[in-house]
Amino acid sequence: MSAPGSPTGHGAPLRRTGEVVLDVRNISLAFGGVKALTDISFDVREHEVRAIIGPNGAGKSSMLNCINGVYVPQQGSISFRGRSFSHMNSRQVAEMGIARTFQNLALFKGMSVLDNIMTGRNLKMKTNLFQQAVRFGAAEREEIAHREFVERIIDFLEIQPHRKTPVGRLPYGLQKRVDLGRALAMEPQVLLLDEPMAGMNVEEKQDMSRFILDVNDEYGTTVVLIEHDMGVVMDISDRVVVLDYGKKIGDGTPDEVRTNQEVIDAYLGTSH
């Protein structure tokens, strides 16, 4: 699980993507009379980095919320490896192999880096709460195994010096890495990243881009990400779907999206 340190900017074109693993079909979502998503369809192929972009209020986070079971769309279907899960809750979706990070960090600020990432192992734990509390026999062996797994993630994300540090004391960029680590602890087949580089400086964005490519390469994890930095999106994505006011206006490779006039018009006057 050691990271090879592949540079950003050259990873995406070398990847070989496989068959469709996540299929989003004709999704519509409304809150009262407000339409958040209208008839959205796209797919995600195994081992690709798939970006969802669009101006603020385009419906990007709502789309991820539909995929990971936070919202139930009024119309359409979502399937993972051929199995529909439009009416599953977040835990059931996670058990299928889909993990999520959020735009606003939801870490336990008073807990250490190690303990925060350990919370991502809850789905993998077989012993009950009483056995875990007394830490005896099977529970102790299970905890040791899970801690070893988490320690490898900490090494992978290069946050070893901070493993015992309360997360609230870490710089924002490192907290984002911890959030990524917690999602990786779930061993997802598909990883949903909601603005993983929001609020970061240039160096932090370069680091996070490298980790995303390494996760995709080393773990073989399929990645779906929302990101506003178009340089990052065009650099690391295999394909890009573009939303505007809850509708899909573009879908294709970074080069195809970059030259799409409707996409260009949607971004006019928007700073990136």
C-alpha positions as CSV (number, residue, x, y, z in Angstrom):
1,M,0.0,0.0,0.0
2,S,2.9,2.4,-0.3
3,A,2.3,5.3,-2.6
4,P,4.5,5.4,-5.7
5,G,4.3,9.2,-5.8
6,S,3.1,9.4,-9.4
7,P,3.1,13.1,-10.6
8,T,-0.1,14.8,-11.4
9,G,-0.9,15.8,-15.0
10,H,0.2,12.5,-16.6
11,G,-1.8,9.8,-14.7
12,A,-5.2,10.0,-16.3
13,P,-4.3,9.2,-20.0
14,L,-2.4,6.1,-19.0
15,R,-5.3,4.4,-17.1
16,R,-7.3,1.6,-18.7
17,T,-10.9,1.8,-17.6
18,G,-13.2,-1.2,-17.6
19,E,-16.9,-1.9,-17.8
20,V,-19.6,0.3,-16.3
21,V,-19.9,-0.1,-12.5
22,L,-22.2,2.8,-11.6
23,D,-25.1,3.6,-13.9
24,V,-27.2,6.7,-13.2
25,R,-30.4,6.9,-15.3
26,N,-32.9,9.8,-15.7
27,I,-32.5,11.0,-12.1
28,S,-34.8,13.9,-11.1
29,L,-34.9,15.4,-7.6
30,A,-37.0,18.2,-6.3
31,F,-37.5,19.9,-2.9
32,G,-41.0,21.2,-2.9
33,G,-41.3,23.2,-6.1
34,V,-37.6,23.6,-6.5
35,K,-36.0,21.2,-9.1
36,A,-32.4,20.3,-8.0
37,L,-31.9,17.7,-10.7
38,T,-33.8,17.1,-14.0
39,D,-33.4,13.9,-16.0
40,I,-29.7,13.3,-15.3
41,S,-28.0,10.3,-16.8
42,F,-24.3,9.3,-16.9
43,D,-22.2,6.2,-16.1
44,V,-18.9,5.5,-14.3
45,R,-16.5,2.9,-15.6
46,E,-14.3,0.7,-13.4
47,H,-11.0,2.3,-12.5
48,E,-11.7,5.7,-13.9
49,V,-11.6,9.1,-12.4
50,R,-14.9,10.7,-13.2
51,A,-15.5,14.4,-12.5
52,I,-18.7,16.2,-12.0
53,I,-18.4,19.9,-12.6
54,G,-20.7,23.0,-12.8
55,P,-21.3,26.4,-11.4
56,N,-22.5,26.8,-7.8
57,G,-26.1,25.6,-7.4
58,A,-25.8,23.3,-10.4
59,G,-26.8,20.2,-8.4
60,K,-23.5,18.5,-8.0
61,S,-23.6,17.7,-4.3
62,S,-27.3,16.7,-4.7
63,M,-26.2,14.2,-7.3
64,L,-23.7,12.6,-4.9
65,N,-26.3,12.6,-2.2
66,C,-28.6,10.5,-4.5
67,I,-25.8,8.1,-5.3
68,N,-24.8,7.5,-1.6
69,G,-28.4,7.2,-0.3
70,V,-28.7,10.6,1.5
71,Y,-31.5,11.6,-0.9
72,V,-34.1,9.4,-2.7
73,P,-34.8,10.8,-6.1
74,Q,-38.4,11.1,-7.3
75,Q,-37.6,9.7,-10.7
76,G,-34.9,7.5,-12.3
77,S,-32.6,4.7,-11.1
78,I,-29.1,4.2,-9.9
79,S,-27.4,0.8,-10.2
80,F,-24.1,-0.5,-8.9
81,R,-22.7,-3.5,-10.8
82,G,-26.2,-4.2,-12.1
83,R,-27.9,-3.9,-8.7
84,S,-30.4,-1.0,-8.2
85,F,-30.1,0.9,-4.9
86,S,-32.2,4.0,-5.4
87,H,-34.1,3.3,-2.2
88,M,-31.2,2.3,0.0
89,N,-29.9,4.3,2.9
90,S,-26.3,5.5,3.3
91,R,-25.2,2.5,5.4
92,Q,-26.6,0.0,2.9
93,V,-24.9,1.8,0.0
94,A,-21.6,1.8,2.0
95,E,-21.9,-1.9,2.6
96,M,-22.2,-2.4,-1.2
97,G,-18.8,-0.7,-1.6
98,I,-19.4,3.0,-2.1
99,A,-17.8,5.5,0.3
100,R,-18.1,9.3,0.5
101,T,-16.3,12.3,1.7
102,F,-18.1,15.6,2.3
103,Q,-17.6,19.2,1.3
104,N,-17.7,20.3,4.9
105,L,-15.4,18.2,7.1
106,A,-17.3,16.0,9.6
107,L,-14.4,14.7,11.6
108,F,-14.2,14.2,15.3
109,K,-12.0,17.1,16.1
110,G,-11.1,15.9,19.7
111,M,-10.1,12.4,18.5
112,S,-6.7,11.5,17.1
113,V,-6.0,10.9,13.5
114,L,-5.7,7.2,14.1
115,D,-9.1,7.0,15.9
116,N,-10.8,9.1,13.3
117,I,-9.7,6.8,10.5
118,M,-10.6,3.8,12.7
119,T,-14.2,4.9,12.6
120,G,-14.2,4.0,8.9
121,R,-13.6,0.4,9.9
122,N,-17.0,0.1,11.7
123,L,-18.6,-1.6,8.8
124,K,-15.9,-4.3,8.8
125,M,-16.1,-5.2,12.5
126,K,-17.8,-8.5,13.2
127,T,-17.7,-8.5,17.1
128,N,-20.4,-6.8,19.1
129,L,-20.1,-3.6,21.2
130,F,-19.7,-5.6,24.5
131,Q,-16.9,-7.7,23.0
132,Q,-15.2,-4.5,21.7
133,A,-15.6,-2.8,25.1
134,V,-13.8,-5.6,27.0
135,R,-11.2,-6.1,24.2
136,F,-10.8,-9.8,24.9
137,G,-10.3,-12.7,22.6
138,A,-11.8,-12.3,19.1
139,A,-12.5,-8.6,19.7
140,E,-8.9,-7.9,20.6
141,R,-7.6,-9.8,17.6
142,E,-10.0,-8.0,15.3
143,E,-9.0,-4.6,16.7
144,I,-5.3,-5.3,16.2
145,A,-6.0,-6.3,12.6
146,H,-8.1,-3.2,11.9
147,R,-5.4,-0.9,13.5
148,E,-2.8,-2.5,11.3
149,F,-4.9,-1.7,8.3
150,V,-5.4,1.9,9.4
151,E,-1.7,2.3,10.1
152,R,-1.0,1.3,6.4
153,I,-3.5,4.0,5.3
154,I,-1.7,6.6,7.5
155,D,1.6,5.6,5.9
156,F,0.0,5.8,2.5
157,L,-1.2,9.3,3.1
158,E,2.1,10.4,4.7
159,I,0.6,11.6,8.0
160,Q,2.6,9.3,10.3
161,P,3.9,12.2,12.5
162,H,0.3,13.2,13.3
163,R,-1.2,9.8,14.0
164,K,-1.8,10.6,17.7
165,T,-2.6,14.3,17.2
166,P,-6.2,15.4,17.8
167,V,-7.6,16.3,14.3
168,G,-8.7,19.7,15.4
169,R,-5.1,20.8,15.8
170,L,-4.1,19.9,12.3
171,P,-3.9,22.3,9.3
172,Y,-6.9,22.2,7.0
173,G,-5.1,20.4,4.2
174,L,-4.1,17.5,6.6
175,Q,-7.6,17.3,7.9
176,K,-8.7,16.7,4.4
177,R,-6.3,13.8,4.1
178,V,-7.7,12.3,7.3
179,D,-11.2,12.6,5.8
180,L,-9.9,10.7,2.7
181,G,-8.2,8.1,5.0
182,R,-11.5,7.5,6.8
183,A,-13.2,6.8,3.5
184,L,-10.4,4.5,2.4
185,A,-10.7,2.6,5.6
186,M,-14.1,1.4,4.4
187,E,-12.2,-0.3,1.4
188,P,-14.6,1.2,-1.2
189,Q,-14.9,0.0,-4.7
190,V,-16.2,3.5,-5.7
191,L,-15.0,6.6,-3.8
192,L,-17.2,9.8,-4.0
193,L,-15.2,12.9,-3.2
194,D,-17.1,16.2,-2.7
195,E,-14.7,19.1,-3.4
196,P,-11.7,17.3,-1.9
197,M,-9.5,20.4,-2.6
198,A,-11.8,23.2,-1.5
199,G,-9.9,25.8,0.5
200,M,-6.5,24.4,-0.2
201,N,-3.4,26.3,-1.4
202,V,-1.6,25.2,-4.6
203,E,0.8,22.9,-2.8
204,E,-2.0,21.2,-0.9
205,K,-3.9,20.7,-4.1
206,Q,-0.9,19.1,-5.8
207,D,-0.6,16.7,-2.9
208,M,-4.3,15.8,-2.9
209,S,-4.2,15.3,-6.7
210,R,-1.3,12.9,-6.3
211,F,-3.1,11.0,-3.5
212,I,-6.3,10.7,-5.6
213,L,-4.3,9.3,-8.5
214,D,-2.4,7.0,-6.2
215,V,-5.7,5.7,-4.7
216,N,-7.0,5.0,-8.1
217,D,-3.7,3.3,-9.2
218,E,-2.6,1.5,-6.0
219,Y,-6.0,0.5,-4.7
220,G,-7.7,0.2,-8.0
221,T,-10.5,2.4,-6.6
222,T,-12.9,4.1,-9.0
223,V,-13.2,7.8,-8.2
224,V,-16.1,10.2,-8.7
225,L,-15.2,13.7,-7.7
226,I,-16.8,17.2,-7.6
227,E,-14.2,19.9,-8.0
228,H,-14.2,23.6,-8.9
229,D,-10.6,23.9,-9.9
230,M,-10.7,23.3,-13.7
231,G,-6.9,22.8,-13.9
232,V,-7.2,19.9,-11.5
233,V,-10.2,18.5,-13.2
234,M,-8.7,18.6,-16.7
235,D,-5.4,17.2,-15.3
236,I,-6.6,14.1,-13.5
237,S,-10.0,13.1,-14.9
238,D,-10.7,10.5,-17.5
239,R,-14.2,11.8,-18.2
240,V,-16.2,14.8,-17.1
241,V,-20.0,15.4,-16.7
242,V,-21.2,19.0,-16.6
243,L,-24.3,20.2,-14.8
244,D,-25.9,23.6,-14.9
245,Y,-29.1,24.5,-13.0
246,G,-29.8,20.8,-12.4
247,K,-29.5,19.7,-16.0
248,K,-26.7,17.9,-17.8
249,I,-25.1,20.1,-20.5
250,G,-21.9,18.2,-21.3
251,D,-20.3,14.8,-21.0
252,G,-17.1,13.5,-22.4
253,T,-13.3,13.6,-22.1
254,P,-11.7,16.7,-20.7
255,D,-10.8,17.9,-24.2
256,E,-14.3,17.4,-25.4
257,V,-15.8,19.3,-22.5
258,R,-13.3,22.1,-22.8
259,T,-14.4,22.9,-26.3
260,N,-18.2,22.4,-25.7
261,Q,-19.8,25.8,-26.4
262,E,-22.7,25.2,-24.0
263,V,-20.2,24.4,-21.2
264,I,-18.1,27.5,-22.1
265,D,-21.3,29.7,-21.9
266,A,-22.3,28.3,-18.5
267,Y,-18.9,29.2,-17.1
268,L,-18.7,32.7,-18.5
269,G,-18.1,35.2,-15.7
270,T,-17.3,32.4,-13.3
271,S,-13.9,32.5,-11.6
272,H,-11.9,29.3,-11.4
